[in-house]
Amino acid sequence: MAELLDVDPSTIRRWRTARPVQGPPFIQISERVTKYRPEDVERWLDGLRVVPEAA
């Protein structure tokens, strides 16, 4: 997911561990394995979208 968003993996980790949690929804498989559903990431990105003429 970091590649998709063009950010460092540590940024994704920081979003996930922040309080309150930031970033897209995730699935915690184990302490060391976290997964993201592509549709959740897309929905999260859509929510961040800014349309200039509407802003």
N, CA, C and O atoms as a CHARMM CRD file, in Angstrom:
* protein
*
  220
    1    1 MET  N      0.81400  -1.18500   0.00000 PROA 1      0.00000
    2    1 MET  CA     0.00000   0.00000   0.00000 PROA 1      0.00000
    3    1 MET  C      0.86200   1.25500   0.00000 PROA 1      0.00000
    4    1 MET  O      0.48000   2.25900  -0.60100 PROA 1      0.00000
    5    2 ALA  N      1.99600   1.22100   0.64800 PROA 2      0.00000
    6    2 ALA  CA     2.88300   2.38700   0.67300 PROA 2      0.00000
    7    2 ALA  C      3.27300   2.78900  -0.74800 PROA 2      0.00000
    8    2 ALA  O      3.35700   3.97800  -1.05600 PROA 2      0.00000
    9    3 GLU  N      3.50800   1.81700  -1.60200 PROA 3      0.00000
   10    3 GLU  CA     3.86100   2.10800  -2.98800 PROA 3      0.00000
   11    3 GLU  C      2.71200   2.79000  -3.71000 PROA 3      0.00000
   12    3 GLU  O      2.92200   3.74900  -4.45400 PROA 3      0.00000
   13    4 LEU  N      1.50500   2.30100  -3.49400 PROA 4      0.00000
   14    4 LEU  CA     0.31300   2.88600  -4.12200 PROA 4      0.00000
   15    4 LEU  C      0.16300   4.35900  -3.73900 PROA 4      0.00000
   16    4 LEU  O     -0.18000   5.19300  -4.57700 PROA 4      0.00000
   17    5 LEU  N      0.41900   4.67100  -2.47800 PROA 5      0.00000
   18    5 LEU  CA     0.25900   6.03500  -1.98200 PROA 5      0.00000
   19    5 LEU  C      1.53100   6.86900  -2.12000 PROA 5      0.00000
   20    5 LEU  O      1.52200   8.06700  -1.84000 PROA 5      0.00000
   21    6 ASP  N      2.61800   6.24100  -2.54900 PROA 6      0.00000
   22    6 ASP  CA     3.91100   6.90000  -2.70500 PROA 6      0.00000
   23    6 ASP  C      4.39400   7.50900  -1.38600 PROA 6      0.00000
   24    6 ASP  O      4.83100   8.65800  -1.33400 PROA 6      0.00000
   25    7 VAL  N      4.30300   6.70900  -0.32900 PROA 7      0.00000
   26    7 VAL  CA     4.80400   7.10800   0.98900 PROA 7      0.00000
   27    7 VAL  C      5.67200   5.97900   1.53900 PROA 7      0.00000
   28    7 VAL  O      5.59200   4.84200   1.07400 PROA 7      0.00000
   29    8 ASP  N      6.49100   6.29700   2.51700 PROA 8      0.00000
   30    8 ASP  CA     7.33500   5.30600   3.15900 PROA 8      0.00000
   31    8 ASP  C      6.47900   4.35600   3.99800 PROA 8      0.00000
   32    8 ASP  O      5.49500   4.79700   4.59100 PROA 8      0.00000
   33    9 PRO  N      6.82000   3.07000   4.06600 PROA 9      0.00000
   34    9 PRO  CA     6.05800   2.13700   4.90300 PROA 9      0.00000
   35    9 PRO  C      5.93800   2.59200   6.36300 PROA 9      0.00000
   36    9 PRO  O      4.95200   2.27900   7.03000 PROA 9      0.00000
   37   10 SER  N      6.92700   3.32100   6.85500 PROA 10     0.00000
   38   10 SER  CA     6.83600   3.80000   8.24100 PROA 10     0.00000
   39   10 SER  C      5.69000   4.79800   8.41500 PROA 10     0.00000
   40   10 SER  O      5.13900   4.92500   9.50900 PROA 10     0.00000
   41   11 THR  N      5.33500   5.50000   7.35000 PROA 11     0.00000
   42   11 THR  CA     4.19500   6.42500   7.40800 PROA 11     0.00000
   43   11 THR  C      2.90400   5.64700   7.61300 PROA 11     0.00000
   44   11 THR  O      2.06600   6.03400   8.42700 PROA 11     0.00000
   45   12 ILE  N      2.74000   4.56100   6.88400 PROA 12     0.00000
   46   12 ILE  CA     1.55200   3.71400   7.02700 PROA 12     0.00000
   47   12 ILE  C      1.48900   3.15900   8.44900 PROA 12     0.00000
   48   12 ILE  O      0.42600   3.15200   9.07000 PROA 12     0.00000
   49   13 ARG  N      2.61400   2.70200   8.95300 PROA 13     0.00000
   50   13 ARG  CA     2.68600   2.17300  10.31700 PROA 13     0.00000
   51   13 ARG  C      2.32200   3.25900  11.33600 PROA 13     0.00000
   52   13 ARG  O      1.60800   2.98400  12.30000 PROA 13     0.00000
   53   14 ARG  N      2.79700   4.46800  11.13500 PROA 14     0.00000
   54   14 ARG  CA     2.50300   5.57700  12.04700 PROA 14     0.00000
   55   14 ARG  C      1.00600   5.90800  12.03000 PROA 14     0.00000
   56   14 ARG  O      0.42200   6.16200  13.08400 PROA 14     0.00000
   57   15 TRP  N      0.38200   5.90800  10.85300 PROA 15     0.00000
   58   15 TRP  CA    -1.06300   6.14500  10.76900 PROA 15     0.00000
   59   15 TRP  C     -1.82600   5.08700  11.56000 PROA 15     0.00000
   60   15 TRP  O     -2.78100   5.38900  12.27500 PROA 15     0.00000
   61   16 ARG  N     -1.38300   3.84600  11.41700 PROA 16     0.00000
   62   16 ARG  CA    -2.09100   2.72700  12.03700 PROA 16     0.00000
   63   16 ARG  C     -1.96500   2.73400  13.55400 PROA 16     0.00000
   64   16 ARG  O     -2.87800   2.29900  14.25600 PROA 16     0.00000
   65   17 THR  N     -0.84000   3.22600  14.06300 PROA 17     0.00000
   66   17 THR  CA    -0.61500   3.18800  15.51300 PROA 17     0.00000
   67   17 THR  C     -0.96000   4.51000  16.19700 PROA 17     0.00000
   68   17 THR  O     -0.89100   4.60400  17.42200 PROA 17     0.00000
   69   18 ALA  N     -1.32800   5.52700  15.42800 PROA 18     0.00000
   70   18 ALA  CA    -1.70400   6.82100  16.00500 PROA 18     0.00000
   71   18 ALA  C     -3.00400   6.67800  16.79900 PROA 18     0.00000
   72   18 ALA  O     -3.80000   5.77500  16.54600 PROA 18     0.00000
   73   19 ARG  N     -3.20100   7.55400  17.73300 PROA 19     0.00000
   74   19 ARG  CA    -4.44900   7.60900  18.49700 PROA 19     0.00000
   75   19 ARG  C     -5.02100   8.99700  18.37600 PROA 19     0.00000
   76   19 ARG  O     -4.42500   9.93500  18.90600 PROA 19     0.00000
   77   20 PRO  N     -6.15000   9.18400  17.70400 PROA 20     0.00000
   78   20 PRO  CA    -6.96400   8.14200  17.06900 PROA 20     0.00000
   79   20 PRO  C     -6.28900   7.59500  15.80700 PROA 20     0.00000
   80   20 PRO  O     -5.45700   8.26000  15.18900 PROA 20     0.00000
   81   21 VAL  N     -6.66500   6.37600  15.44700 PROA 21     0.00000
   82   21 VAL  CA    -6.10700   5.70500  14.28000 PROA 21     0.00000
   83   21 VAL  C     -6.40900   6.54000  13.03200 PROA 21     0.00000
   84   21 VAL  O     -7.50700   7.07500  12.88100 PROA 21     0.00000
   85   22 GLN  N     -5.42900   6.64000  12.15300 PROA 22     0.00000
   86   22 GLN  CA    -5.58000   7.37000  10.89500 PROA 22     0.00000
   87   22 GLN  C     -5.40100   6.40400   9.74300 PROA 22     0.00000
   88   22 GLN  O     -5.08600   5.23100   9.94800 PROA 22     0.00000
   89   23 GLY  N     -5.59800   6.88700   8.55100 PROA 23     0.00000
   90   23 GLY  CA    -5.37900   6.06400   7.36900 PROA 23     0.00000
   91   23 GLY  C     -6.55800   5.16600   7.07100 PROA 23     0.00000
   92   23 GLY  O     -7.59800   5.24700   7.72500 PROA 23     0.00000
   93   24 PRO  N     -6.39000   4.31000   6.07800 PROA 24     0.00000
   94   24 PRO  CA    -7.48100   3.43700   5.65200 PROA 24     0.00000
   95   24 PRO  C     -7.72400   2.29500   6.63800 PROA 24     0.00000
   96   24 PRO  O     -6.84800   1.96700   7.43900 PROA 24     0.00000
   97   25 PRO  N     -8.91300   1.69100   6.58000 PROA 25     0.00000
   98   25 PRO  CA    -9.17600   0.51300   7.40700 PROA 25     0.00000
   99   25 PRO  C     -8.17000  -0.59400   7.09700 PROA 25     0.00000
  100   25 PRO  O     -7.68800  -0.71400   5.97100 PROA 25     0.00000
  101   26 PHE  N     -7.86600  -1.39200   8.10400 PROA 26     0.00000
  102   26 PHE  CA    -6.89300  -2.47200   7.92000 PROA 26     0.00000
  103   26 PHE  C     -7.35300  -3.71900   8.64900 PROA 26     0.00000
  104   26 PHE  O     -8.25200  -3.67500   9.48800 PROA 26     0.00000
  105   27 ILE  N     -6.72000  -4.82600   8.31300 PROA 27     0.00000
  106   27 ILE  CA    -6.99600  -6.11700   8.93300 PROA 27     0.00000
  107   27 ILE  C     -5.72200  -6.56500   9.62300 PROA 27     0.00000
  108   27 ILE  O     -4.69200  -6.73900   8.97200 PROA 27     0.00000
  109   28 GLN  N     -5.78200  -6.75200  10.93200 PROA 28     0.00000
  110   28 GLN  CA    -4.61500  -7.16800  11.71200 PROA 28     0.00000
  111   28 GLN  C     -4.60800  -8.69300  11.77900 PROA 28     0.00000
  112   28 GLN  O     -5.33300  -9.28500  12.57800 PROA 28     0.00000
  113   29 ILE  N     -3.79700  -9.32100  10.94900 PROA 29     0.00000
  114   29 ILE  CA    -3.70200 -10.78000  10.88900 PROA 29     0.00000
  115   29 ILE  C     -2.97000 -11.30600  12.12200 PROA 29     0.00000
  116   29 ILE  O     -3.39400 -12.28000  12.74400 PROA 29     0.00000
  117   30 SER  N     -1.87300 -10.64900  12.45900 PROA 30     0.00000
  118   30 SER  CA    -1.08400 -10.99800  13.64000 PROA 30     0.00000
  119   30 SER  C     -0.36400  -9.73400  14.08700 PROA 30     0.00000
  120   30 SER  O     -0.54900  -8.66600  13.50300 PROA 30     0.00000
  121   31 GLU  N      0.44700  -9.85600  15.11000 PROA 31     0.00000
  122   31 GLU  CA     1.18500  -8.68900  15.60100 PROA 31     0.00000
  123   31 GLU  C      2.06500  -8.07600  14.51400 PROA 31     0.00000
  124   31 GLU  O      2.28300  -6.86400  14.49700 PROA 31     0.00000
  125   32 ARG  N      2.56500  -8.90500  13.61600 PROA 32     0.00000
  126   32 ARG  CA     3.50300  -8.43000  12.59400 PROA 32     0.00000
  127   32 ARG  C      2.93000  -8.36500  11.18600 PROA 32     0.00000
  128   32 ARG  O      3.61000  -7.91800  10.26300 PROA 32     0.00000
  129   33 VAL  N      1.68000  -8.81100  11.01000 PROA 33     0.00000
  130   33 VAL  CA     1.10600  -8.85500   9.66100 PROA 33     0.00000
  131   33 VAL  C     -0.19200  -8.05400   9.62600 PROA 33     0.00000
  132   33 VAL  O     -1.14600  -8.34200  10.34800 PROA 33     0.00000
  133   34 THR  N     -0.19600  -7.04600   8.76800 PROA 34     0.00000
  134   34 THR  CA    -1.36800  -6.19200   8.57500 PROA 34     0.00000
  135   34 THR  C     -1.68800  -6.17300   7.09300 PROA 34     0.00000
  136   34 THR  O     -0.79500  -6.04000   6.25700 PROA 34     0.00000
  137   35 LYS  N     -2.97100  -6.30700   6.77200 PROA 35     0.00000
  138   35 LYS  CA    -3.39600  -6.31200   5.37100 PROA 35     0.00000
  139   35 LYS  C     -4.41400  -5.19700   5.14100 PROA 35     0.00000
  140   35 LYS  O     -5.09800  -4.75400   6.06400 PROA 35     0.00000
  141   36 TYR  N     -4.49300  -4.76300   3.89900 PROA 36     0.00000
  142   36 TYR  CA    -5.43900  -3.72500   3.49100 PROA 36     0.00000
  143   36 TYR  C     -6.23000  -4.23700   2.29900 PROA 36     0.00000
  144   36 TYR  O     -5.64900  -4.79300   1.36700 PROA 36     0.00000
  145   37 ARG  N     -7.53800  -4.06000   2.31400 PROA 37     0.00000
  146   37 ARG  CA    -8.35600  -4.40900   1.16400 PROA 37     0.00000
  147   37 ARG  C     -8.28100  -3.25400   0.17600 PROA 37     0.00000
  148   37 ARG  O     -8.44300  -2.09700   0.56500 PROA 37     0.00000
  149   38 PRO  N     -8.03700  -3.55300  -1.09500 PROA 38     0.00000
  150   38 PRO  CA    -7.94800  -2.47800  -2.09200 PROA 38     0.00000
  151   38 PRO  C     -9.18500  -1.57700  -2.10700 PROA 38     0.00000
  152   38 PRO  O     -9.06300  -0.36000  -2.25100 PROA 38     0.00000
  153   39 GLU  N    -10.36400  -2.16300  -1.95900 PROA 39     0.00000
  154   39 GLU  CA   -11.58300  -1.34200  -1.98700 PROA 39     0.00000
  155   39 GLU  C    -11.67200  -0.40900  -0.77300 PROA 39     0.00000
  156   39 GLU  O    -12.23700   0.68100  -0.87300 PROA 39     0.00000
  157   40 ASP  N    -11.11600  -0.83100   0.37700 PROA 40     0.00000
  158   40 ASP  CA   -11.08400   0.05600   1.55400 PROA 40     0.00000
  159   40 ASP  C    -10.14100   1.22700   1.32700 PROA 40     0.00000
  160   40 ASP  O    -10.44400   2.36000   1.70100 PROA 40     0.00000
  161   41 VAL  N     -9.00100   0.95100   0.71300 PROA 41     0.00000
  162   41 VAL  CA    -8.03200   2.01300   0.42700 PROA 41     0.00000
  163   41 VAL  C     -8.63500   3.00300  -0.57300 PROA 41     0.00000
  164   41 VAL  O     -8.50900   4.21500  -0.39900 PROA 41     0.00000
  165   42 GLU  N     -9.28400   2.49100  -1.61000 PROA 42     0.00000
  166   42 GLU  CA    -9.92200   3.36800  -2.60500 PROA 42     0.00000
  167   42 GLU  C    -11.00700   4.23100  -1.96600 PROA 42     0.00000
  168   42 GLU  O    -11.09800   5.42400  -2.25600 PROA 42     0.00000
  169   43 ARG  N    -11.82500   3.64400  -1.10600 PROA 43     0.00000
  170   43 ARG  CA   -12.89100   4.38800  -0.42900 PROA 43     0.00000
  171   43 ARG  C    -12.28900   5.47700   0.46600 PROA 43     0.00000
  172   43 ARG  O    -12.79400   6.59900   0.50200 PROA 43     0.00000
  173   44 TRP  N    -11.22300   5.14900   1.17800 PROA 44     0.00000
  174   44 TRP  CA   -10.54100   6.11000   2.04200 PROA 44     0.00000
  175   44 TRP  C     -9.98300   7.26400   1.21500 PROA 44     0.00000
  176   44 TRP  O    -10.11800   8.42900   1.58800 PROA 44     0.00000
  177   45 LEU  N     -9.35000   6.92600   0.08100 PROA 45     0.00000
  178   45 LEU  CA    -8.81400   7.97100  -0.79700 PROA 45     0.00000
  179   45 LEU  C     -9.92500   8.86000  -1.35200 PROA 45     0.00000
  180   45 LEU  O     -9.76800  10.07800  -1.43500 PROA 45     0.00000
  181   46 ASP  N    -11.04900   8.24900  -1.73200 PROA 46     0.00000
  182   46 ASP  CA   -12.18500   9.03300  -2.22800 PROA 46     0.00000
  183   46 ASP  C    -12.65900  10.04000  -1.18400 PROA 46     0.00000
  184   46 ASP  O    -13.06600  11.15100  -1.52300 PROA 46     0.00000
  185   47 GLY  N    -12.60400   9.64400   0.09200 PROA 47     0.00000
  186   47 GLY  CA   -13.02900  10.53300   1.15800 PROA 47     0.00000
  187   47 GLY  C    -12.08100  11.70800   1.36300 PROA 47     0.00000
  188   47 GLY  O    -12.48100  12.73300   1.91700 PROA 47     0.00000
  189   48 LEU  N    -10.83500  11.57600   0.92800 PROA 48     0.00000
  190   48 LEU  CA    -9.85200  12.65400   1.04000 PROA 48     0.00000
  191   48 LEU  C     -9.82700  13.57500  -0.16600 PROA 48     0.00000
  192   48 LEU  O     -9.19500  14.63200  -0.14600 PROA 48     0.00000
  193   49 ARG  N    -10.51500  13.16400  -1.20400 PROA 49     0.00000
  194   49 ARG  CA   -10.48500  13.88700  -2.47800 PROA 49     0.00000
  195   49 ARG  C    -11.03200  15.30500  -2.33300 PROA 49     0.00000
  196   49 ARG  O    -12.08100  15.52100  -1.72700 PROA 49     0.00000
  197   50 VAL  N    -10.31400  16.24900  -2.89300 PROA 50     0.00000
  198   50 VAL  CA   -10.75800  17.64500  -2.90600 PROA 50     0.00000
  199   50 VAL  C    -11.00800  18.04700  -4.34900 PROA 50     0.00000
  200   50 VAL  O    -10.12400  17.94100  -5.19900 PROA 50     0.00000
  201   51 VAL  N    -12.21900  18.50700  -4.61500 PROA 51     0.00000
  202   51 VAL  CA   -12.56600  19.00600  -5.93900 PROA 51     0.00000
  203   51 VAL  C    -12.42300  20.52200  -5.89100 PROA 51     0.00000
  204   51 VAL  O    -13.19500  21.18500  -5.19800 PROA 51     0.00000
  205   52 PRO  N    -11.44600  21.09400  -6.61500 PROA 52     0.00000
  206   52 PRO  CA   -11.14700  22.53100  -6.47900 PROA 52     0.00000
  207   52 PRO  C    -12.35100  23.45300  -6.62400 PROA 52     0.00000
  208   52 PRO  O    -12.49800  24.38300  -5.83100 PROA 52     0.00000
  209   53 GLU  N    -13.20300  23.23400  -7.59400 PROA 53     0.00000
  210   53 GLU  CA   -14.33900  24.15000  -7.77700 PROA 53     0.00000
  211   53 GLU  C    -15.37500  24.03100  -6.66300 PROA 53     0.00000
  212   53 GLU  O    -16.19100  24.93200  -6.47300 PROA 53     0.00000
  213   54 ALA  N    -15.34300  22.91800  -5.92300 PROA 54     0.00000
  214   54 ALA  CA   -16.29900  22.73600  -4.83400 PROA 54     0.00000
  215   54 ALA  C    -15.71100  23.16500  -3.48400 PROA 54     0.00000
  216   54 ALA  O    -16.44300  23.29700  -2.50300 PROA 54     0.00000
  217   55 ALA  N    -14.40200  23.38100  -3.43300 PROA 55     0.00000
  218   55 ALA  CA   -13.73200  23.69500  -2.16900 PROA 55     0.00000
  219   55 ALA  C    -13.96600  25.13100  -1.73300 PROA 55     0.00000
  220   55 ALA  O    -13.46700  25.54800  -0.68800 PROA 55     0.00000
